[in-house]
Amino acid sequence: MYKNMLVLLDGSELAEVVFKYAQELSARLDLDLELLHVCSPSEAEQLPMRRAYIEHRAELLCTGAEQLRYSLADASAASCIKARGTVVVGYPAEEILKYVDANDVDLILMSTHGHSGVKEWDDIGGVASKVLHASRVPVWLVPSEVRDEIISDALPKRRLVVPLSGSPLAEAALPHALAVARQRGAEAEIVLVGVLDVGLISVTRAQVRDKEEAYARLKGYLAAVAERIAEPGITVSTEVLVGEPAPAIIEYLKENPPQLICMATRGKTGISKFVFGSVTEHVIHLIKKTPMLLVSGEE
């Protein structure tokens, strides 16, 4: 289970979006927090001011998380949440990865857009994409327009969506989805989503039969995975969608808003095309509203 989460703040308004969300996650998942701020070498003279900023934010986050945790449980059950702030000088992606390697970090929480405010996914490659490529721990991406009901845990169901393609790479997300669901507690639900890509089915006289067989195989695969990961206290359901993968999943998420999407993003060859390749524009649209937990997979 997760215990220690690294929260990245750069002082920008967009990066501050993660602050309230981190506070809520800390309280509800019982996570200790480490806030990290990276000054560029040209900003080194501002180090005392930046250090005061991050230490103050850590104090506020800790106080708010403990107050929320107290309200969620009996006073005797509300454990003490730890939070500390650290400021380093260097280049953001490099320093973030060095910090993760040198400390007992289980998760990285960061906004999809940082100090520049530029809203193209390629631009967050300046920091977020580099971290995603190289991080040894899962990265929890928070969109700049994250839904208020997600932050406040007000959605009707604590739904966590895991898209699966049938590959071991995609299934690498499952242990992380289970870990979050366990820490979420009662009423957590994992939805395993598979997409039948009709473009993969040959147009022949047996097209209908081929489609039905492919649909049945996918449904059976999802059911087998659901049975394998089922455990008391966590509901596991399945959904089979038909169409092109990214649009079909996005449409499903619009109609069934989850609290989180959990996906394996890469194997030995780098970032998966499912997230960053031909469907980049769709993922940008998606990530504006729903947080994503992106974990490293293996081929």
Buried (B, 14 or more C-beta within 10 A) or exposed (E): EBBBBBBBBBBBEBBEBBBBBBBBBBBBBBBBBBBBBBBEEEEEEBBEEBBEBBBEBBBEBBEBBBBBBBEEEEEEEBEEBBBBBBBBBBEBBBBBBEBBEEEEBBBBBBBBBBBEEEEEBEBBBBBBBBBBBBBEBBBBBBBBEBBEEBBEBEBEBBBBBBBBBEBEBBBBBBEBBBBBBBBBBEEBBBBBBBBBBBEEBEEEEEEEEBBEEBBEEBBEBBBEBBEEBEEEEBBBEBBBBEBBBBBBBBEBBEEBBBBBBBBBBBBEEEBBEBBBEEBBEBBBBBBBBBBBBBBBBEE
